[in-house]
Amino acid sequence: MINDVSFGAQIWLHQYISAQLAERRRRPRDDMFSALVEAEITDADGNRRRLTDEEGAGFANLLISAGTETVARLLGWGSVILAQHPDQRAELAADAALLPAAVEELLRFEAPSPVQGRWVTRDTEFHGQTVPAGSKLLILTGSAGRDERRYPDPDRFDIHRKQEGHVSFGFGIHFCLGAALARLEGRIGLQETLARFPEWQVDYDRAVRQHTSTVRGWSSVPIRL
């Protein structure tokens, strides 16, 4: 949702990132900003060049925003869904080895980023229907996670479900660059929470849903221990 607060925050973040990139040009470090400053691409004319200030800042903004928003929604869904399935939550609290599969099931069951927009560059056929070049296409990856043709009893949350791949991180050339980090953050976040608080209830009266065009979940999940 775009408003004066979010627009101002975007301006501040862009200025902050631009300043960090300028600093890395003067004094490189072992971090993402330095990697962006040193990265090279091949342009349409076949020339190798480094990213412009605008390209570097835009890409860093994308990585930061996408990484923080999605993992926060994943952990929020974990808090809510595990409270709704206390028997499976107890299994996870007793055996952390089950957590990687649980994270995958959470991603399938409630995808933090359930829609992706694409611009069709050429006439493309999907399921017998031609989508003409220049069309705007909305891909419902969250819906794909509940496809009964692929997942038996898809509306049932099951940490023991055999995972044969989901598209919550995209697929192919559009696969999420931060997938490994998101999985790691999700696993550690749930593991540390369960180690401290193996049981909780969600205070739904004070819980707040997040409303944006790109992510789905909770911005606040108060709990009772």
C-alpha positions as a Markdown table, in Angstrom:
| # | Residue | x | y | z |
|---|---|---|---|---|
| 1 | Met | 0.0 | 0.0 | 0.0 |
| 2 | Ile | 1.5 | 3.3 | -1.1 |
| 3 | Asn | 0.9 | 6.3 | 1.2 |
| 4 | Asp | 2.9 | 9.3 | 2.4 |
| 5 | Val | 4.6 | 7.2 | 5.1 |
| 6 | Ser | 5.6 | 4.3 | 2.9 |
| 7 | Phe | 6.7 | 6.7 | 0.1 |
| 8 | Gly | 8.9 | 8.7 | 2.5 |
| 9 | Ala | 10.4 | 5.5 | 3.8 |
| 10 | Gln | 11.3 | 4.4 | 0.3 |
| 11 | Ile | 13.0 | 7.7 | -0.3 |
| 12 | Trp | 15.0 | 7.4 | 2.9 |
| 13 | Leu | 16.0 | 3.8 | 2.2 |
| 14 | His | 17.1 | 4.7 | -1.4 |
| 15 | Gln | 19.2 | 7.6 | 0.0 |
| 16 | Tyr | 20.7 | 5.3 | 2.7 |
| 17 | Ile | 21.6 | 2.6 | 0.2 |
| 18 | Ser | 23.1 | 5.1 | -2.3 |
| 19 | Ala | 25.3 | 6.5 | 0.5 |
| 20 | Gln | 26.4 | 2.9 | 1.4 |
| 21 | Leu | 27.3 | 2.1 | -2.2 |
| 22 | Ala | 29.4 | 5.3 | -2.4 |
| 23 | Glu | 31.2 | 4.4 | 0.8 |
| 24 | Arg | 32.0 | 0.9 | -0.5 |
| 25 | Arg | 33.6 | 2.4 | -3.6 |
| 26 | Arg | 35.9 | 4.3 | -1.3 |
| 27 | Arg | 36.4 | 1.5 | 1.2 |
| 28 | Pro | 35.3 | -2.0 | 0.0 |
| 29 | Arg | 34.3 | -4.5 | 2.6 |
| 30 | Asp | 33.3 | -8.2 | 2.6 |
| 31 | Asp | 29.6 | -7.5 | 2.2 |
| 32 | Met | 26.7 | -7.3 | -0.3 |
| 33 | Phe | 27.1 | -3.6 | -1.0 |
| 34 | Ser | 30.8 | -4.1 | -2.0 |
| 35 | Ala | 29.8 | -7.0 | -4.3 |
| 36 | Leu | 27.2 | -4.8 | -6.0 |
| 37 | Val | 29.8 | -2.0 | -6.5 |
| 38 | Glu | 32.2 | -4.5 | -8.1 |
| 39 | Ala | 29.7 | -6.5 | -10.1 |
| 40 | Glu | 29.8 | -6.4 | -13.9 |
| 41 | Ile | 27.1 | -7.0 | -16.5 |
| 42 | Thr | 27.1 | -7.4 | -20.2 |
| 43 | Asp | 24.8 | -4.8 | -21.8 |
| 44 | Ala | 22.7 | -5.1 | -25.0 |
| 45 | Asp | 25.7 | -4.1 | -27.1 |
| 46 | Gly | 27.9 | -6.8 | -25.6 |
| 47 | Asn | 30.0 | -4.4 | -23.5 |
| 48 | Arg | 31.0 | -5.3 | -20.0 |
| 49 | Arg | 30.3 | -2.6 | -17.5 |
| 50 | Arg | 29.6 | -2.1 | -13.8 |
| 51 | Leu | 26.2 | -1.2 | -12.4 |
| 52 | Thr | 25.1 | 2.4 | -12.4 |
| 53 | Asp | 24.3 | 4.1 | -9.1 |
| 54 | Glu | 20.6 | 3.8 | -9.9 |
| 55 | Glu | 20.9 | 0.1 | -10.9 |
| 56 | Gly | 22.9 | -0.8 | -7.8 |
| 57 | Ala | 20.6 | 1.0 | -5.4 |
| 58 | Gly | 17.5 | -0.4 | -7.1 |
| 59 | Phe | 18.8 | -4.0 | -6.9 |
| 60 | Ala | 19.9 | -3.6 | -3.2 |
| 61 | Asn | 16.5 | -2.2 | -2.4 |
| 62 | Leu | 14.9 | -5.2 | -4.0 |
| 63 | Leu | 17.0 | -7.7 | -2.1 |
| 64 | Ile | 16.5 | -6.0 | 1.2 |
| 65 | Ser | 12.8 | -5.5 | 0.9 |
| 66 | Ala | 12.1 | -8.9 | -0.5 |
| 67 | Gly | 14.2 | -10.6 | 2.1 |
| 68 | Thr | 12.9 | -8.9 | 5.2 |
| 69 | Glu | 9.2 | -8.9 | 4.1 |
| 70 | Thr | 8.9 | -12.5 | 3.1 |
| 71 | Val | 10.7 | -14.1 | 6.1 |
| 72 | Ala | 8.8 | -11.9 | 8.5 |
| 73 | Arg | 5.5 | -13.2 | 6.9 |
| 74 | Leu | 6.8 | -16.8 | 7.1 |
| 75 | Leu | 7.5 | -16.6 | 10.8 |
| 76 | Gly | 4.2 | -14.9 | 11.4 |
| 77 | Trp | 2.4 | -17.8 | 9.6 |
| 78 | Gly | 4.5 | -20.2 | 11.6 |
| 79 | Ser | 3.3 | -18.7 | 14.8 |
| 80 | Val | -0.4 | -18.8 | 13.8 |
| 81 | Ile | -0.4 | -22.2 | 12.0 |
| 82 | Leu | 1.6 | -24.1 | 14.7 |
| 83 | Ala | -0.8 | -22.6 | 17.4 |
| 84 | Gln | -3.7 | -24.1 | 15.3 |
| 85 | His | -1.9 | -27.5 | 15.2 |
| 86 | Pro | -0.5 | -28.0 | 18.8 |
| 87 | Asp | 0.2 | -31.7 | 18.2 |
| 88 | Gln | 2.6 | -31.0 | 15.4 |
| 89 | Arg | 4.1 | -28.0 | 17.3 |
| 90 | Ala | 4.9 | -30.4 | 20.1 |
| 91 | Glu | 6.6 | -32.8 | 17.7 |
| 92 | Leu | 8.8 | -29.9 | 16.5 |
| 93 | Ala | 9.6 | -28.8 | 20.0 |
| 94 | Ala | 10.7 | -32.4 | 20.8 |
| 95 | Asp | 12.7 | -33.0 | 17.6 |
| 96 | Ala | 14.4 | -30.1 | 15.8 |
| 97 | Ala | 15.3 | -32.5 | 12.9 |
| 98 | Leu | 11.7 | -32.1 | 11.7 |
| 99 | Leu | 12.0 | -28.4 | 11.2 |
| 100 | Pro | 13.4 | -28.2 | 7.7 |
| 101 | Ala | 10.4 | -30.2 | 6.4 |
| 102 | Ala | 8.1 | -28.1 | 8.5 |
| 103 | Val | 9.4 | -24.9 | 6.9 |
| 104 | Glu | 8.7 | -26.4 | 3.4 |
| 105 | Glu | 5.2 | -27.2 | 4.5 |
| 106 | Leu | 4.6 | -23.8 | 5.8 |
| 107 | Leu | 5.9 | -22.3 | 2.5 |
| 108 | Arg | 3.5 | -24.5 | 0.6 |
| 109 | Phe | 0.5 | -24.1 | 2.9 |
| 110 | Glu | 0.7 | -20.3 | 3.3 |
| 111 | Ala | 3.1 | -18.8 | 0.7 |
| 112 | Pro | 4.4 | -15.4 | 2.1 |
| 113 | Ser | 4.6 | -14.1 | -1.5 |
| 114 | Pro | 1.5 | -15.7 | -3.2 |
| 115 | Val | 1.4 | -13.7 | -6.4 |
| 116 | Gln | 4.0 | -12.6 | -9.0 |
| 117 | Gly | 3.5 | -10.3 | -11.9 |
| 118 | Arg | 5.1 | -10.9 | -15.3 |
| 119 | Trp | 5.1 | -9.1 | -18.6 |
| 120 | Val | 4.6 | -11.5 | -21.6 |
| 121 | Thr | 7.3 | -10.7 | -24.2 |
| 122 | Arg | 6.0 | -13.0 | -26.9 |
| 123 | Asp | 2.8 | -15.0 | -27.7 |
| 124 | Thr | 2.8 | -17.9 | -25.3 |
| 125 | Glu | 0.4 | -20.8 | -24.9 |
| 126 | Phe | -0.8 | -22.1 | -21.6 |
| 127 | His | -3.2 | -25.0 | -21.3 |
| 128 | Gly | -4.6 | -24.4 | -24.8 |
| 129 | Gln | -5.0 | -20.6 | -24.4 |
| 130 | Thr | -2.7 | -18.1 | -26.1 |
| 131 | Val | -1.5 | -15.2 | -24.1 |
| 132 | Pro | -0.5 | -12.5 | -26.5 |
| 133 | Ala | 2.7 | -10.6 | -26.3 |
| 134 | Gly | 2.5 | -7.4 | -24.2 |
| 135 | Ser | 0.0 | -9.0 | -21.8 |
| 136 | Lys | 0.4 | -8.5 | -18.0 |
| 137 | Leu | 0.2 | -11.9 | -16.3 |
| 138 | Leu | -0.5 | -12.6 | -12.6 |
| 139 | Ile | 0.9 | -15.9 | -11.5 |
| 140 | Leu | -0.9 | -17.3 | -8.4 |
| 141 | Thr | 1.9 | -19.3 | -6.8 |
| 142 | Gly | 0.1 | -19.4 | -3.5 |
| 143 | Ser | -2.8 | -21.2 | -5.2 |
| 144 | Ala | -0.4 | -23.6 | -6.8 |
| 145 | Gly | 0.6 | -24.7 | -3.3 |
| 146 | Arg | -3.0 | -25.9 | -2.7 |
| 147 | Asp | -3.3 | -27.7 | -6.1 |
| 148 | Glu | -5.1 | -31.0 | -5.4 |
| 149 | Arg | -3.6 | -32.5 | -8.6 |
| 150 | Arg | -0.1 | -32.4 | -7.0 |
| 151 | Tyr | -0.8 | -32.4 | -3.2 |
| 152 | Pro | -3.1 | -35.0 | -1.7 |
| 153 | Asp | -5.5 | -33.3 | 0.7 |
| 154 | Pro | -3.9 | -29.9 | 0.0 |
| 155 | Asp | -5.8 | -27.9 | 2.7 |
| 156 | Arg | -4.4 | -30.1 | 5.4 |
| 157 | Phe | -1.2 | -28.8 | 7.2 |
| 158 | Asp | 1.2 | -31.7 | 7.7 |
| 159 | Ile | 4.9 | -31.4 | 8.7 |
| 160 | His | 5.4 | -35.0 | 7.6 |
| 161 | Arg | 4.1 | -34.4 | 4.1 |
| 162 | Lys | 6.5 | -35.7 | 1.4 |
| 163 | Gln | 7.8 | -32.6 | -0.3 |
| 164 | Glu | 8.2 | -32.9 | -4.0 |
| 165 | Gly | 8.8 | -29.3 | -4.7 |
| 166 | His | 6.6 | -26.2 | -4.4 |
| 167 | Val | 6.8 | -22.9 | -6.2 |
| 168 | Ser | 6.8 | -20.5 | -3.3 |
| 169 | Phe | 10.3 | -19.6 | -4.2 |
| 170 | Gly | 9.6 | -19.5 | -7.9 |
| 171 | Phe | 11.1 | -21.9 | -10.5 |
| 172 | Gly | 13.8 | -22.1 | -13.1 |
| 173 | Ile | 15.4 | -18.8 | -14.0 |
| 174 | His | 12.9 | -17.1 | -11.7 |
| 175 | Phe | 14.0 | -19.0 | -8.6 |
| 176 | Cys | 14.5 | -16.8 | -5.6 |
| 177 | Leu | 18.1 | -15.8 | -5.0 |
| 178 | Gly | 17.6 | -15.7 | -1.2 |
| 179 | Ala | 15.9 | -19.1 | -0.9 |
| 180 | Ala | 18.6 | -20.8 | 1.1 |
| 181 | Leu | 18.9 | -17.8 | 3.5 |
| 182 | Ala | 15.1 | -17.7 | 3.9 |
| 183 | Arg | 15.0 | -21.4 | 4.7 |
| 184 | Leu | 17.8 | -21.0 | 7.2 |
| 185 | Glu | 16.2 | -17.9 | 8.9 |
| 186 | Gly | 12.9 | -19.7 | 9.1 |
| 187 | Arg | 14.3 | -22.9 | 10.6 |
| 188 | Ile | 16.5 | -21.0 | 13.2 |
| 189 | Gly | 13.6 | -18.6 | 14.1 |
| 190 | Leu | 11.2 | -21.5 | 14.7 |
| 191 | Gln | 13.8 | -23.6 | 16.5 |
| 192 | Glu | 14.8 | -20.8 | 18.9 |
| 193 | Thr | 11.1 | -19.9 | 19.6 |
| 194 | Leu | 10.1 | -23.5 | 20.3 |
| 195 | Ala | 13.1 | -24.0 | 22.6 |
| 196 | Arg | 12.0 | -21.0 | 24.7 |
| 197 | Phe | 8.2 | -21.2 | 24.3 |
| 198 | Pro | 7.0 | -24.8 | 23.3 |
| 199 | Glu | 3.4 | -23.7 | 23.8 |
| 200 | Trp | 1.4 | -20.5 | 23.0 |
| 201 | Gln | -1.9 | -19.2 | 22.0 |
| 202 | Val | -2.5 | -16.4 | 19.5 |
| 203 | Asp | -4.3 | -13.3 | 20.7 |
| 204 | Tyr | -6.4 | -12.9 | 17.6 |
| 205 | Asp | -8.2 | -9.8 | 18.9 |
| 206 | Arg | -4.9 | -7.9 | 18.8 |
| 207 | Ala | -3.3 | -9.7 | 15.8 |
| 208 | Val | -2.9 | -7.5 | 12.7 |
| 209 | Arg | -3.0 | -8.7 | 9.1 |
| 210 | Gln | -0.6 | -7.2 | 6.6 |
| 211 | His | -2.2 | -5.7 | 3.5 |
| 212 | Thr | 0.2 | -5.3 | 0.5 |
| 213 | Ser | 0.2 | -6.1 | -3.2 |
| 214 | Thr | 3.1 | -8.5 | -3.0 |
| 215 | Val | 3.1 | -10.3 | 0.4 |
| 216 | Arg | 0.4 | -12.0 | 2.5 |
| 217 | Gly | 0.5 | -12.6 | 6.2 |
| 218 | Trp | 0.6 | -10.9 | 9.6 |
| 219 | Ser | 2.4 | -7.7 | 10.6 |
| 220 | Ser | 1.8 | -8.4 | 14.3 |
| 221 | Val | 1.0 | -11.7 | 16.1 |
| 222 | Pro | 0.6 | -11.2 | 19.9 |
| 223 | Ile | 0.7 | -14.5 | 21.8 |
| 224 | Arg | -0.2 | -15.7 | 25.2 |
| 225 | Leu | 2.1 | -18.1 | 27.0 |
